[in-house]
Amino acid sequence: MALPAEAVSARFRELQDSICRALEDEDGKGKFHEDIWERPGGGGGRTRIMRHGNVIEKGGVNFSAVHGELPENIRGALNVQQHKFFATGVSIVIHPESPMVPIIHMNVRYFEMENGQFWFGGGIDLTPHYIDEKDAGWFHQRLKEVCDRHSNEYYDRFKKWADDYFFIKHRNETRGIGGIFFDRLTGEKEKLFSFVTDVGELFAPVYTNFMRLHRDDPYGEKEKSWQLLRRGRYVEFNLVYDKGTKFGLDTSGRTESILMSLPEKAGWEYDFVPVKGSPEEKTTLALVKGMDWLNR
């Protein structure tokens, strides 16, 4: 029997629950506030937001399962003719209090048309305010291990896809150290679902590790100012290029849930240039496509 859309949605709800528990346990203070919402056109979701924890300044772990009429502009963008759709997924963005702890994003999603046409998408990427090569190598190694369990072609393919996708064109820089990104994967549904689920389950152990490693690292006003500038670049990407943001807004999704990816505070400074030889310059120089973080 083919994997029903309801089973995918149920598994994604379980994933949201387990990730929220892990983040609350590691933070030690912050708790997720939940909003249950309904989409006027069909379906709804659970938005969970944590604010002002010990480590997490603002974080969202969102689940949605929506259905209904696909707007004409989205049908054109997706190159599909059918009108009825179902989409479900989990989307996460965590902005930490400390500039020494990285920002992280993860998304896993499933999309189905009324004629049975379907695909999976998702990915996970890391945006350190200060790039640490050891951390970057460990992060990418974990991603490669998950990819290799399903195909020895996945990591290289999806790593390049992430480099190309999480790229701020008007700044000519990557959003961070990348990760993996994939979209419109179709084929054997059960196998693809297994891969996407494994990506989702990687999130909690990866990010709680970075929380433990760096939550007590010292920092000062210089580092906080830099953090605000890096958050500003994050905002630019999400509002200008992110396809999930555009899809949610174009399909009349819940605005507060869609824009939960934005930090509480961000900054922009006119024509900022890092001091030569500084940690800030080192990070800026590493924000390029094609970095081999596994062999540095």
LUMNU-965284 format. One record per residue (C-alpha): residue in one letter; x, y, z. Coordinates in pm, whole numbers, plus 50000, padded with zeros to 5 digits. Each point is the difference from the previous one (the first is absolute). Layout:
+------+-------+-------+-------+
| type |     x |     y |     z |
+------+-------+-------+-------+
|    A |     X |     Y |     Z |
...
+------+-------+-------+-------+
END
This chain:
+------+-------+-------+-------+
| type |     x |     y |     z |
+------+-------+-------+-------+
|    M | 50000 | 50000 | 50000 |
|    A | 50131 | 50342 | 49904 |
|    L | 50106 | 50232 | 50280 |
|    P | 49701 | 50231 | 50066 |
|    A | 50044 | 50372 | 50045 |
|    E | 49843 | 49974 | 50346 |
|    A | 50282 | 49770 | 50115 |
|    V | 50262 | 50250 | 49885 |
|    S | 49819 | 50278 | 50183 |
|    A | 49970 | 49795 | 50319 |
|    R | 50373 | 49922 | 49997 |
|    F | 50082 | 50367 | 49957 |
|    R | 49785 | 50085 | 50303 |
|    E | 50196 | 49745 | 50203 |
|    L | 50323 | 50156 | 49877 |
|    Q | 49888 | 50343 | 50117 |
|    D | 49922 | 49859 | 50345 |
|    S | 50335 | 49824 | 50044 |
|    I | 50204 | 50301 | 49882 |
|    C | 49816 | 50237 | 50234 |
|    R | 50065 | 49770 | 50296 |
|    A | 50371 | 49977 | 49918 |
|    L | 50040 | 50376 | 49964 |
|    E | 49815 | 50074 | 50323 |
|    D | 50208 | 49745 | 50190 |
|    E | 50328 | 50143 | 49872 |
|    D | 49902 | 50364 | 50045 |
|    G | 49895 | 49937 | 50358 |
|    K | 49776 | 50305 | 50026 |
|    G | 49812 | 50077 | 49681 |
|    K | 49666 | 49838 | 49924 |
|    F | 49814 | 49991 | 49672 |
|    H | 49674 | 50188 | 49976 |
|    E | 49758 | 49831 | 49761 |
|    D | 49750 | 50163 | 49767 |
|    I | 49753 | 49775 | 49820 |
|    W | 49883 | 50164 | 49680 |
|    E | 49771 | 49926 | 49710 |
|    R | 50049 | 50105 | 49641 |
|    P | 49688 | 50152 | 49843 |
|    G | 50055 | 49803 | 49677 |
|    G | 50045 | 49668 | 50181 |
|    G | 50219 | 49840 | 50264 |
|    G | 50213 | 50168 | 50264 |
|    G | 50286 | 49938 | 50234 |
|    R | 50178 | 50034 | 50332 |
|    T | 50240 | 50289 | 50045 |
|    R | 50236 | 49965 | 50294 |
|    I | 50219 | 50291 | 50104 |
|    M | 50262 | 50027 | 50276 |
|    R | 50123 | 50339 | 50113 |
|    H | 50265 | 50111 | 50247 |
|    G | 50126 | 49664 | 50119 |
|    N | 50346 | 49939 | 50141 |
|    V | 50144 | 49936 | 49653 |
|    I | 49719 | 50062 | 49752 |
|    E | 49902 | 50365 | 49959 |
|    K | 49729 | 49918 | 49745 |
|    G | 49926 | 49666 | 49841 |
|    G | 49714 | 49852 | 49804 |
|    V | 49911 | 49635 | 49937 |
|    N | 49697 | 50001 | 49773 |
|    F | 49777 | 49726 | 49860 |
|    S | 49742 | 50051 | 49728 |
|    A | 49768 | 49792 | 49787 |
|    V | 49806 | 50209 | 49751 |
|    H | 49786 | 49923 | 49700 |
|    G | 49764 | 50160 | 49752 |
|    E | 50022 | 50199 | 49678 |
|    L | 50348 | 50073 | 49871 |
|    P | 50026 | 50363 | 49885 |
|    E | 50061 | 50051 | 49630 |
|    N | 50339 | 50163 | 50049 |
|    I | 50116 | 49704 | 50211 |
|    R | 49874 | 49752 | 49740 |
|    G | 50209 | 50182 | 49744 |
|    A | 50309 | 50007 | 50223 |
|    L | 49966 | 49627 | 50073 |
|    N | 49909 | 49917 | 49640 |
|    V | 49691 | 49801 | 50098 |
|    Q | 49650 | 50005 | 49852 |
|    Q | 49793 | 49860 | 50286 |
|    H | 49825 | 50237 | 50237 |
|    K | 49970 | 49802 | 50325 |
|    F | 50304 | 49951 | 50222 |
|    F | 50109 | 49866 | 50338 |
|    A | 50320 | 50112 | 50170 |
|    T | 50145 | 49910 | 50337 |
|    G | 50329 | 50060 | 50172 |
|    V | 50209 | 50109 | 50294 |
|    S | 50199 | 50323 | 49985 |
|    I | 50252 | 50116 | 50261 |
|    V | 50215 | 50308 | 50051 |
|    I | 50191 | 50063 | 50324 |
|    H | 50163 | 50334 | 50085 |
|    P | 50222 | 49967 | 50310 |
|    E | 50071 | 50267 | 50258 |
|    S | 50376 | 49951 | 49976 |
|    P | 50188 | 50098 | 49682 |
|    M | 50223 | 49699 | 50067 |
|    V | 49710 | 49757 | 49940 |
|    P | 49896 | 49965 | 49634 |
|    I | 49664 | 50066 | 49839 |
|    I | 49848 | 49684 | 49856 |
|    H | 49721 | 49926 | 49753 |
|    M | 49834 | 49672 | 49913 |
|    N | 49700 | 49916 | 49784 |
|    V | 49842 | 49674 | 49888 |
|    R | 49692 | 50008 | 49782 |
|    Y | 49767 | 49797 | 49781 |
|    F | 49783 | 50126 | 49715 |
|    E | 49726 | 49812 | 49815 |
|    M | 49763 | 50092 | 49716 |
|    E | 49649 | 49865 | 49951 |
|    N | 50115 | 49761 | 49725 |
|    G | 50250 | 49832 | 50237 |
|    Q | 50306 | 50185 | 49875 |
|    F | 50229 | 50058 | 50300 |
|    W | 50342 | 50107 | 50112 |
|    F | 50209 | 50048 | 50313 |
|    G | 50227 | 50290 | 50084 |
|    G | 50202 | 50137 | 50285 |
|    G | 50344 | 50053 | 50137 |
|    I | 50202 | 50121 | 50293 |
|    D | 50259 | 50278 | 50006 |
|    L | 50212 | 50177 | 50258 |
|    T | 50074 | 50372 | 50027 |
|    P | 50273 | 50069 | 50256 |
|    H | 50061 | 50361 | 50092 |
|    Y | 50365 | 49894 | 50032 |
|    I | 50109 | 49708 | 49786 |
|    D | 50193 | 49727 | 50180 |
|    E | 50152 | 49754 | 49753 |
|    K | 49987 | 49711 | 50247 |
|    D | 49631 | 50056 | 50063 |
|    A | 49934 | 50037 | 49628 |
|    G | 50178 | 49673 | 49923 |
|    W | 49809 | 49814 | 50272 |
|    F | 49668 | 50138 | 49877 |
|    H | 50063 | 49901 | 49640 |
|    Q | 50127 | 49658 | 50103 |
|    R | 49674 | 49931 | 50180 |
|    L | 49805 | 50105 | 49693 |
|    K | 50213 | 49778 | 49778 |
|    E | 49942 | 49701 | 50227 |
|    V | 49622 | 50042 | 49970 |
|    C | 50019 | 50048 | 49625 |
|    D | 50230 | 49700 | 49949 |
|    R | 49751 | 49768 | 50173 |
|    H | 49764 | 50065 | 49711 |
|    S | 50222 | 50077 | 49701 |
|    N | 50370 | 50068 | 49955 |
|    E | 49903 | 50274 | 49754 |
|    Y | 49779 | 50198 | 50235 |
|    Y | 50254 | 50196 | 50202 |
|    D | 50197 | 50151 | 49712 |
|    R | 49683 | 50071 | 49803 |
|    F | 49804 | 50154 | 50286 |
|    K | 50299 | 50184 | 50144 |
|    K | 50048 | 50183 | 49669 |
|    W | 49627 | 50064 | 49984 |
|    A | 50019 | 50161 | 50345 |
|    D | 50298 | 50214 | 49896 |
|    D | 49804 | 50125 | 49701 |
|    Y | 49670 | 50044 | 50185 |
|    F | 50120 | 50165 | 50322 |
|    F | 50183 | 50270 | 49807 |
|    I | 49937 | 50371 | 50046 |
|    K | 50049 | 50112 | 49642 |
|    H | 49997 | 50372 | 50064 |
|    R | 50275 | 49952 | 50261 |
|    N | 50191 | 49733 | 49805 |
|    E | 50028 | 49787 | 50312 |
|    T | 49854 | 49681 | 50138 |
|    R | 49760 | 50024 | 50294 |
|    G | 50234 | 49790 | 50214 |
|    I | 50189 | 49674 | 49963 |
|    G | 49715 | 49835 | 49811 |
|    G | 49894 | 49644 | 50059 |
|    I | 49768 | 49803 | 49776 |
|    F | 49696 | 50109 | 49802 |
|    F | 49770 | 49802 | 49772 |
|    D | 49667 | 50058 | 49833 |
|    R | 49744 | 49819 | 49784 |
|    L | 50146 | 49656 | 50073 |
|    T | 49775 | 49735 | 49852 |
|    G | 50028 | 49627 | 49945 |
|    E | 49950 | 49727 | 50260 |
|    K | 49793 | 50181 | 50260 |
|    E | 50087 | 49778 | 50297 |
|    K | 50375 | 50027 | 49938 |
|    L | 49987 | 50376 | 49957 |
|    F | 49789 | 50033 | 50312 |
|    S | 50258 | 49799 | 50194 |
|    F | 50276 | 50235 | 49884 |
|    V | 49802 | 50314 | 50082 |
|    T | 49912 | 49862 | 50343 |
|    D | 50367 | 49926 | 50071 |
|    V | 50088 | 50360 | 49910 |
|    G | 49733 | 50122 | 50241 |
|    E | 50122 | 49776 | 50280 |
|    L | 50355 | 50132 | 49958 |
|    F | 49899 | 50351 | 50104 |
|    A | 49969 | 49956 | 50377 |
|    P | 50331 | 49822 | 50068 |
|    V | 50189 | 50238 | 49773 |
|    Y | 49868 | 50323 | 50143 |
|    T | 49995 | 49899 | 50364 |
|    N | 50369 | 49912 | 49954 |
|    F | 50075 | 50355 | 49886 |
|    M | 49793 | 50139 | 50286 |
|    R | 50206 | 49801 | 50252 |
|    L | 50333 | 50083 | 49836 |
|    H | 49962 | 50376 | 49976 |
|    R | 49732 | 50124 | 50240 |
|    D | 50263 | 50112 | 50254 |
|    D | 50258 | 50140 | 49756 |
|    P | 50093 | 50358 | 50095 |
|    Y | 49900 | 50293 | 49779 |
|    G | 49960 | 50376 | 50019 |
|    E | 49837 | 50294 | 49828 |
|    K | 50213 | 49961 | 49686 |
|    E | 49876 | 49645 | 49952 |
|    K | 49637 | 50101 | 50067 |
|    S | 50022 | 50278 | 49741 |
|    W | 50138 | 49753 | 49747 |
|    Q | 49720 | 49758 | 50084 |
|    L | 49742 | 50265 | 49912 |
|    L | 50165 | 50060 | 49663 |
|    R | 50003 | 49629 | 49920 |
|    R | 49635 | 49977 | 50101 |
|    G | 49931 | 50284 | 49760 |
|    R | 50139 | 49792 | 49714 |
|    Y | 49783 | 49711 | 50115 |
|    V | 49693 | 50224 | 49979 |
|    E | 50098 | 50116 | 49652 |
|    F | 50017 | 49644 | 49873 |
|    N | 49672 | 49891 | 50154 |
|    L | 49803 | 50296 | 49872 |
|    V | 50155 | 50022 | 49654 |
|    Y | 50080 | 49643 | 49895 |
|    D | 49846 | 49736 | 50226 |
|    K | 49750 | 49788 | 49806 |
|    G | 49823 | 49878 | 50313 |
|    T | 49924 | 50356 | 50107 |
|    K | 49865 | 50082 | 49655 |
|    F | 49790 | 49681 | 49983 |
|    G | 49849 | 50058 | 50343 |
|    L | 49905 | 50359 | 49929 |
|    D | 49869 | 49923 | 49650 |
|    T | 49776 | 49721 | 50131 |
|    S | 49852 | 50214 | 50278 |
|    G | 50191 | 49825 | 50276 |
|    R | 50017 | 50137 | 50353 |
|    T | 50229 | 50303 | 49978 |
|    E | 50132 | 49977 | 50358 |
|    S | 50098 | 49637 | 49946 |
|    I | 50166 | 50073 | 49664 |
|    L | 50205 | 50288 | 50136 |
|    M | 50104 | 49824 | 50320 |
|    S | 50336 | 49944 | 49827 |
|    L | 50093 | 50364 | 50058 |
|    P | 50206 | 50088 | 50309 |
|    E | 49868 | 50223 | 50275 |
|    K | 50279 | 50250 | 49934 |
|    A | 50222 | 50056 | 49697 |
|    G | 50224 | 50279 | 49874 |
|    W | 50128 | 50172 | 49690 |
|    E | 50301 | 50228 | 49981 |
|    Y | 50079 | 50200 | 49690 |
|    D | 50292 | 49858 | 49802 |
|    F | 50139 | 49794 | 50288 |
|    V | 50350 | 49865 | 49941 |
|    P | 50154 | 49761 | 50258 |
|    V | 50338 | 50084 | 50148 |
|    K | 50276 | 49828 | 49804 |
|    G | 50113 | 49681 | 50172 |
|    S | 49706 | 49999 | 50242 |
|    P | 49774 | 49701 | 50076 |
|    E | 49724 | 50190 | 49821 |
|    E | 50208 | 50025 | 49683 |
|    K | 50091 | 49631 | 50025 |
|    T | 49632 | 49911 | 50007 |
|    T | 49917 | 50233 | 49711 |
|    L | 50274 | 49851 | 49781 |
|    A | 49862 | 49650 | 50057 |
|    L | 49650 | 50088 | 49876 |
|    V | 50057 | 49861 | 49651 |
|    K | 49855 | 49714 | 49802 |
|    G | 50180 | 49670 | 49970 |
|    M | 50183 | 49993 | 50333 |
|    D | 50110 | 49646 | 50082 |
|    W | 49934 | 49997 | 50373 |
|    L | 50076 | 49629 | 50029 |
|    N | 50365 | 50038 | 49901 |
|    R | 50121 | 50326 | 50147 |
+------+-------+-------+-------+
END
